[in-house]
Amino acid sequence: MLELAGRSIAEQIAIGQLHFYRREPPVLAPRSQRGPQEELERFQQGQRQAVLQLAALYDRAFAEVGEETASIFAIHAMLLEDEDLVRTITDMIQREGATAEYAVKAAGDALAAAFGAMDSPYMRARSVDMRDISRRMLRALLGRRPKAPLTRPGTILVCEEFFPSEVMELDRRWLVGLAAMRGNVDSHTAHLLRAYHIPGMIELDLSPDLEWEGQIGLMDGFDNKLYLDPDRELMEKLRLRYQERGCPVGCGT
């Protein structure tokens, strides 16, 4: 058994099989074989498609958990049309001959880094939002659909960091918890996890090591611990402890 310290999103617990989620970074051509006007039109089309997708996520979240949580995706739509973002992308296409994809990725990374360097924890958390919308526009431009990371029920999904829209894209019937190496309790990802009662833990020193792929993990959100391959004695101890608190093992799933 291995015990790891982390930071819980909420006081919940979950037991499941670990599955490490790795995103495949897209290969982007920096220079376009098209003319600047055609690339600008491609960017604008991808931007419109991304806004429509976010409107659908807003409607779904509104119906499921209410307006406050749904507003996350209204904010994402506003960020997609941010003047600084659009100007940077447009300049790269017109002046440098960049592809729309390359310009979107570069501009998104730059603004995400700017947010990440701010003093305010709230503003630093917006860095994840910027990378999320950049990722969404890239998928629209490349014509790609997100790959479903869940392959079996009863999964604790492990990743370097989770984006807000990924929480909405996951099949929650198969998900019992999210564990990440990075994150922020003030992030929109954390807000969504709390709204949907999904156990989550961040700041874990857990490299994507296949040694633990498919192994049992126990997330203890009360004590900010993740146990890998927990023994029966510990599992029974936690089960009794949290039943006394009115929160049986697996609550929040």
N, C-alpha and C positions, 0 to 999 in steps of 0.2 A: 504494500500500500504506500502511496505517495501523497503527501499533504502539501497543497499549494495555497498561498495567501493571495487574495485578490480584493476587489471592491465590489460589493453587491449593488445592483440597481434597486432592489427591493428585498424585503424580508420574506423570501420564498425559498423553497427547496425543490430539487428535482433529481431524479435518478434516471440515467439512460446510457446508451452506447455513444461513445465519442466518434464524431466524424469530422475530419479536418477538411475545410472548404478552402480551395485555392483558386483565385481568379486568374484566368489566363490573360496577360496584358496584350492588347491589340498591337499589331505591327502596322505603323502608320508611315506613309510616304510623306516626307517633309515638303517636297516640291510637286506642284500640280502639272499635269500634262494638259489640263483644260485652261481656258481663259479665266481671268479674275471674275468676270461677270457670272460665268457659269458656276464657279465655286461659291460666289456670294448667294446665288439662288439656291444652291444645294444646302448651304448653311441655314438660310431662312426657312427652307422646307423642313429640315431636321428640327429646327427650333419650334416651328408650328406643331410638328408631330409630337415633340416632347411635351409641349404645353397641353395638348389634348390628352396625352397619357396621364399627366398630373391632374387634370380635371377629373378624369375617371377615378383616380386614387382618392381625390378629395371627396367625391360623391360616396365612394365605398366606405371610407373612414367616417364620414358624417353619419351614415346610416348605422354603422356598427358601434362607434364609440363617441360620437358627438362632434360638435363644431370646433371646440378648442383643439382637439387632436387633429381634426381634418385640416385646420388652418396651416399645419406644417407644409402641406402640399400647395397651398396658396402662396406661401412664402417661397417655396421652390420655384413656382411659376414666375414670381416677381424677380427672383435672382436670374432666371433664364433670360429676362429682358433687361437686366441691369445695364445701364449706359456704359459703364467702364468695361464690362465684359464684352458687350457687342462691339464697342469701339476697338478694343484690342484685337478681337477676332477679325474684324473688317480690315484693320490696318495690316495685319499679317498676310491676309489674302491679297490685298491690293498692292502693297509695297514690296512684299517678300515673295510673292507667288506661291504661298503656302496652300496646301490642301485644306478644305474645310475641317477635316478630322484633326489634322495636325494643329491647326490654329485653335480649335476648341480645346484640345488637350493642353496645349501650352498656356493658353489664357486661363483656363480653369485651375491649372496647377499654380500659376502665379497668384491668383486671387486667393486660393486656398492657403497658400503660404503666408500671404499678408494677414488673413484672418488668424491664422495659427500663431502669429507673432504678437498679437494684441495682448494687452494686460488683462482685460476683462475675461473671466472664464466663460461668460455667456458668448462673447464675440469669438473667442477661440473655438468654441463648439460649432460655430457656423462654418468652420473650415471643412467639416465633414459634409455639410449641406452642399457646399460648392463642388466638392469632388463627386458627390452623388449626382448633381444635375449635369456635370460635365460627362460623367459616365452614361447618363441617359441620352444625351445628345449624340454621343459617339455611337451608341447602339442604333439610334435612329438613322444616322448617316451611313453606317456600315450594313444596315439591314439585318441586324442580329437580335435574336431573342435571348433573354437570360437563361442560362443553363440551370435546371432544377438541382440544387445542391443536396436535397434530401432524397435518400435512396431506400430508406427503411423507416418503419415507425419506431417511436421511442428513442429519438435521437437528441443528443446534446451536440449542437453544431458549434464547431470551433473555427475561428478565423482570426487573422491579424486585427481586423476591425470591421464592424458592420455598418452599412449605410441605412438611413431611414427607409428608403423605398424597398430595400431587401426584406425588411420585417413584413411588409405588405405582400411581397411576392412569395414568401415561404408558405408551404402547405402546413398550417399549424396543427393539422390532425396528426402529423408525424413528428412534430417538434415538441420536446419537453424543456429545452433551455438553450440559451446562447452563451458562449464563453469566448472572450476576446482578450488579446494581448494589449490592445490599446482601446481607449474610449474615454467618455466624459459623462458624468452623471447629469450634467446640464444639457446634454445633446438631445436632438430630436429623436435619435435612435432610442435613447433611454426613456424618453417620454412615451414613445410608442410601446416599448416593452411593458412599462407600467400600465398603460391604458388597456393593453390586451392581456394583462396578467401572465406574461411570459417571464419565467425566471431568467435573470441575466447576471453576468459577472464580467468585470473588466480588470485591466491592469494585472493580468496573470502572466507569470513567467513560464509560458508553455509554448515551446517552439513546435512547429508542425512536424512532429516526429512520428513516423509511421509505427513506432513501437507501441504507441497508445491507440492507434486506429482500431476502432471496434471494441475497445475495452470499456468497462463500466466506469462511469464517473458519477460522483455524488456532489451536487452543488448545494452548499449550506449558506443561504443568504443571510442567516441570522449571525453567523460567526465569520462571514467573509472568507470561506474556505471552499476549495475544490479538492475532493478526495478522488484519486485515481486508483482503481481496483480496490474499493473499500472492502474491509472484511465484514463478515456477518454480525459480529459483535457491535461494530460501529453503526451499521445500518439499523440494527434493532434499538440501539441506544437513542439514535436520532428519531426513529419512528415513535418511540414512547415519549420522548421529550417534546416533540412538536404536536403530538396528539393532545398532550396536556394544554398546549397553547391554542388548541382548536385548529391546527394546521397540519394535517396528515402528510406523510411523505408523498410527493408528487403534486402537492397543491400548487396552484398557479399554472398548471399545464392544461 
